[in-house]
Amino acid sequence: MNRYVLTAYNGYTEVDGETFKVVTDRVVSISEIEMGKHIKEFKKKYPALEIVLKELIKGKWKEKKIQ
């Protein structure tokens, strides 16, 4: 069973000399079909933000940029 994490990032921020990505929205799911619906929703809701889909396969995270 795979796990999916869809995240919308809104730039970067610096705290105490360390740089972090700013997370605007995040969705976690185990359903590929449900995640497809969330991807469409994120594209409409956050057209200018970086959207990243992470998939957990056999204990390793694979990252794919959607937008």
DOBA-422856 format. One record per atom (N, C-alpha, C): residue number from 0; x, y negated, z negated; atom name. Coordinates in steps of 0.05 Angstrom, whole numbers, m for minus. Atoms other than C-alpha are relative to their C-alpha. Layout:
# DOBA-422856
gupa/east/north/up/minu
NUM/X/Y/Z/CA .
...
END
This chain:
# DOBA-422856
gupa/east/north/up/minu
0/17/24/0/N .
0/0/0/0/CA .
0/18/m25/0/C .
1/m15/24/m2/N .
1/28/m67/21/CA .
1/m13/m23/m16/C .
2/9/24/13/N .
2/22/m133/m16/CA .
2/7/m24/18/C .
3/m4/23/m16/N .
3/16/m200/19/CA .
3/m2/m25/m17/C .
4/1/26/13/N .
4/31/m271/m6/CA .
4/1/m21/21/C .
5/1/22/m19/N .
5/11/m331/35/CA .
5/4/m26/m15/C .
6/m6/24/15/N .
6/41/m397/13/CA .
6/2/m24/18/C .
7/m3/25/m15/N .
7/35/m469/38/CA .
7/19/m18/m16/C .
8/m20/16/13/N .
8/96/m511/22/CA .
8/m2/m29/10/C .
9/2/28/m7/N .
9/96/m587/20/CA .
9/26/m14/m7/C .
10/m26/13/4/N .
10/169/m608/23/CA .
10/16/11/m23/C .
11/m18/m8/22/N .
11/221/m606/m32/CA .
11/0/m21/m22/C .
12/m3/19/23/N .
12/232/m637/m101/CA .
12/26/8/m14/C .
13/m25/m6/15/N .
13/294/m643/m143/CA .
13/m4/m5/m29/C .
14/3/1/29/N .
14/294/m629/m217/CA .
14/27/8/m13/C .
15/m25/m6/13/N .
15/357/m633/m259/CA .
15/22/9/19/C .
16/m21/m7/m19/N .
16/401/m628/m197/CA .
16/m6/24/17/C .
17/7/m24/m16/N .
17/366/m566/m170/CA .
17/m23/m7/19/C .
18/20/5/m20/N .
18/323/m568/m107/CA .
18/m20/23/1/C .
19/21/m19/m1/N .
19/256/m532/m106/CA .
19/m21/m7/22/C .
20/22/5/m19/N .
20/201/m523/m53/CA .
20/m25/m6/m16/C .
21/25/7/13/N .
21/134/m555/m72/CA .
21/m22/17/12/C .
22/21/m18/m9/N .
22/78/m504/m69/CA .
22/m27/m15/m2/C .
23/26/13/m1/N .
23/11/m533/m48/CA .
23/m22/20/m6/C .
24/21/m21/3/N .
24/m30/m469/m45/CA .
24/13/27/4/C .
25/m10/m28/m2/N .
25/m18/m394/m53/CA .
25/m23/20/m3/C .
26/20/m21/1/N .
26/m60/m332/m41/CA .
26/15/27/0/C .
27/m12/m27/1/N .
27/m42/m260/m60/CA .
27/m22/20/6/C .
28/20/m20/m8/N .
28/m77/m200/m29/CA .
28/13/26/7/C .
29/m10/m26/m10/N .
29/m70/m126/m13/CA .
29/m14/8/26/C .
30/15/m6/m24/N .
30/m117/m129/47/CA .
30/11/m16/23/C .
31/m10/14/m23/N .
31/m88/m145/115/CA .
31/m22/m16/14/C .
32/23/14/m13/N .
32/m157/m164/142/CA .
32/m7/m26/m15/C .
33/6/24/16/N .
33/m170/m212/84/CA .
33/22/m21/4/C .
34/m22/19/m3/N .
34/m101/m243/94/CA .
34/m2/m14/27/C .
35/4/13/m26/N .
35/m117/m256/168/CA .
35/m20/m23/m3/C .
36/20/21/4/N .
36/m178/m297/145/CA .
36/13/m23/m15/C .
37/m14/21/15/N .
37/m134/m336/96/CA .
37/19/m15/17/C .
38/m18/14/m18/N .
38/m83/m351/150/CA .
38/m15/m20/17/C .
39/17/18/m16/N .
39/m137/m382/194/CA .
39/m8/m24/m17/C .
40/9/21/18/N .
40/m163/m422/134/CA .
40/23/m19/m6/C .
41/m23/17/6/N .
41/m93/m447/116/CA .
41/8/m17/24/C .
42/m7/16/m24/N .
42/m79/m469/188/CA .
42/m19/m24/4/C .
43/19/22/m2/N .
43/m143/m511/187/CA .
43/4/m20/m23/C .
44/m2/16/24/N .
44/m133/m537/116/CA .
44/26/m15/m2/C .
45/m27/12/2/N .
45/m58/m552/120/CA .
45/15/0/27/C .
46/m12/m2/m26/N .
46/m40/m566/193/CA .
46/29/m11/1/C .
47/m26/12/m1/N .
47/23/m606/176/CA .
47/20/13/m19/C .
48/m18/m13/20/N .
48/52/m561/122/CA .
48/13/25/10/C .
49/m13/m26/m7/N .
49/100/m502/126/CA .
49/m16/22/m14/C .
50/15/m22/10/N .
50/60/m438/118/CA .
50/17/25/4/C .
51/m17/m23/m1/N .
51/98/m374/101/CA .
51/m16/24/m11/C .
52/13/m25/8/N .
52/71/m302/97/CA .
52/22/19/m9/C .
53/m19/m20/10/N .
53/110/m253/54/CA .
53/m14/27/m3/C .
54/12/m27/1/N .
54/97/m178/59/CA .
54/19/19/m15/C .
55/m17/m19/16/N .
55/122/m126/9/CA .
55/m3/27/13/C .
56/0/m27/m13/N .
56/141/m62/46/CA .
56/22/16/m13/C .
57/m19/m19/13/N .
57/174/m5/8/CA .
57/20/m15/m18/C .
58/m16/14/21/N .
58/199/m52/m47/CA .
58/17/m23/10/C .
59/m15/23/m11/N .
59/228/m105/0/CA .
59/m19/m20/12/C .
60/16/21/m10/N .
60/198/m172/17/CA .
60/10/m8/28/C .
61/m6/10/m27/N .
61/195/m192/91/CA .
61/m15/m26/3/C .
62/12/26/m2/N .
62/182/m265/105/CA .
62/m4/m8/29/C .
63/7/8/m27/N .
63/148/m293/167/CA .
63/m12/m28/m1/C .
64/11/27/m1/N .
64/136/m367/182/CA .
64/m24/0/19/C .
65/25/1/m16/N .
65/65/m377/207/CA .
65/0/m27/15/C .
66/2/27/m11/N .
66/70/m452/219/CA .
66/22/m17/m11/C .
END
